[in-house]
Amino acid sequence: MGGASDRARTDGTTGSGEWSGADGRTGTTGATGVDGRVRAGGRDGTGDAIGADHGTWADGRVGADGRDAADDATDVDDRTGAQDAGDDLIARVFLARVVEPGDEVAGRWIRELGAVEVARRLGNGGPQLTGVTDKRWAGLCARAGLVEPGRDLAVAQDAGVRFVCPGDVEWPAQLDDLGDARPIGLWVRGHPNLRVLALKSVAVVGARACTEYGAHMAATLAAGLAERGWVVVSGGAYGVDGAAHRGALGATDVTVAVLACGVDRPYPRGHAELIRRIAEQGLVVGELPPGEHPTPSRFILRNRVIAALTRGTVVVEAAYRSGSLVTARAAQRLGRHTIGVPGPATSALSAGVHELLRGDAVLVTDVAEIVELVGGMGELAPDRRGPVLPRDLLEPAARRILAALPGNRAALPREIARGAQTTEDDAIARLYELRALGYVERHGDGWKLTRQAMISVRPDRGRR
């Protein structure tokens, strides 16, 4: 990073591959790992710790190591790509605490101006960006004045959490389908690669106050999907979400929970052990910075991430006002598969699912039918049919003769022929054929059904 691309800090000095600090100290950029990506914990690719001042602020905010940033530190015109990445990460960490998830106005700002410029304007209190009232802008700036991105990164590092930005190697590209509502970034807790897990994933969501049937179906479907190599994504809540996570963990130890709060604080509290286990074996993901608490609106907005992250959303039990229907409708808008598991027609907890099924959702009853929808070409569910009975193998003409025989007495060949709408000679030939197969027996000049035939013929007679 030497040469003309090096920038001087406020004292005007430069260094080869270094930024010169405002106090005259220099520090290696250190913001990127060997793959050129910034680590959320502020470590480079070799594992050497670095200070949080690699993403300094235009308003001179203090970094996590206590050093002030230079006033021009957010200018990126002549920085190197690695330094740009560091600035973008810090800007997004900053904005993740200032802006609520799913804010499309802020998303448009970031798309048009870049995260660094938006963060600079909010941090400095202006000039005001378009699309918000003066009151709203003042509120955002007041919130921005309390944010310390370096501290958020330090807390995240202590909790084993990393921050993944759009454009990072680990960023799931399918989240870009959300447009301006795309997450500013994601806090990720756990060891697997998020992008890799999301490539072949299915959401399983549903009612919190689910029935035993709902919990059983969620766990069974999740376990079956996991055994077939699919990653189950859900929201970590009580009811169907928890059953789906446990089913997946029981099958392959891997699942993804998308939370509506900071990933370092389990919610609901009763699922603290489950979420800890998910973080150890899979991933816990969220848009909100460490320590943030959930709110009703954040739960609703979280659901769009679940829908966008996965190939399809399976809803198991949902009342008319269930939040899981928000996930399903988001999946529909994004062109993902929307899938419903039916319940009893009299169950209020399945009323929302049934409403989905009256629309564009697809009804499924087992894992094979889900995989047929979300999987690759040729992954078809087996044909569903009842058991094959011996009489099903008879030729149609023989089945008509068999059906024409009375069930309680013997009949002459001419009577049987009339019932089967054929000739007497043809009826006699078919009767001898049926006797060889054990369906009829001769009684003098007449013919009568055997006990075996009585069992197989009665269902047909009941439908006549």
Secondary structure, 3 states (H helix, E strand, C coil): CCHHHCCCCCCCCCECCEEECCCCCEEECCCCCCCCCCCCCCECCCCCECCHHHHCCCCCCECCCCCECCCCCCCCCCCCHHHHHHHHHHHHHHHHHHCCCCCHHHHHHHHHHCHHHHHHHHHHCCCCCCCCCHHHHHHHHHHHCCCCHHHHHHHHHHCCEEEECCCCCCCCHHHHHHHHHCCCCEEEECCCCHHHHHCCEEEEEECCCCCHHHHHHHHHHHHHHHHCCCEEEECCCCCHHHHHHHHHHHHHCCCEEEECCCCCCCCCHHHHHHHHHHHHHCEEEECCCCCCCCCHHHHHHHHHHHHHHCCEEEEECCCCCCCHHHHHHHHHHCCCEEEEECCCCCCHHHHHHHHHHHCCCEECCCHHHHHHHHCCCCCCCCCCCCCCCHHHHCCHHHHHHHHHCCCCCCECHHHHHHHHCCCHHHHHHHHHHHHHCCCEEEECCEEEECHHHHHHHHHHHHHC
